[in-house]
Amino acid sequence: MPTHEPTIRAVLAGRPVSQDDIQGWETARLRKAARKIGLPAPAGELACARRSFADAKLGLGPDEVRRRLARDIRLADAVARTSTRLSRGRRTTSTCDLYVTGAGTAAEFVAWFTGTDREDYARSMIAANPDHFLIDTAPDGRQEVIETTGGSPLATRFLIDYSDTAEIVTRRDPAFPLETAGVARAGTGLAIGAVRHEFRDDGDGFHARLCVEFPQLAMPSMISQHRMHLACEFSNWITFAFAQ
């Protein structure tokens, strides 16, 4: 795989967004996420701040992260149950397209992204976005995620099984041969959303079409802000995969 930093062009809802804007969003979220989890705001240039904040979150350990965010999780869970029930199975989507050049192939990235046995897996998952507080494997094999989604004021907890795709609303696009997809469920098992991230080789790089489903009654601001969340985390993951 290449070991130089790729070039990533982001398009959110049809609008090009620069990496400078994405990194500006990440810098602002670092401060907010630090307050949320009760850690000092990371200092220094972005790459250093990103690393130090990831180390601090990992240093807390899963149980302490859950404890510090327990109130948020309870409130967010109630909101998710209500909005899911009132949406009656209907979903709205937050999408982002990334066009990557100067890196490897779509298959190489997907293999890296899904490689849970990588030594740096946990750290790379947490470091990709300030709003990632915990990404862990639950006892039943599902992925446990605690994060702030979009522009929500609350951190939420959900479980995602990448072999569970039956309740995804977004149809698979046959033009994208690779995907990572799964249903997000609350601790009770209620399906509160889903992801369908699709990938294909494109010229001298690859195209990532990223999609997260929310209950239809989710606030429009959450949908628009989550596009930046997607652009931030996947830009960082792609850079981690090919530039380190």
Secondary structure, DSSP 8 states (H G I E B T S, - for coil): ---S--EEEEEETTEEE-HHHHHHHHHHHHHHHHHHHT-----SSHHHHHHHHHHHHHHH-HHHHHHHTHHHHHHHHHHHHHHHHHHTT-EEEEEEEEEEESS--HHHHHHHHT-TTSTTHHHHHHHT-TTEEEEEE-TTS-EEEEE--TT-SS-EEEEEETT--TT--S---TT--EEEEEEEE-TTS-EEEEEEEEEEEETTEEEEEEEEEEETTS-HHHHHHHHHHHHHHHHHHHHHHHH-
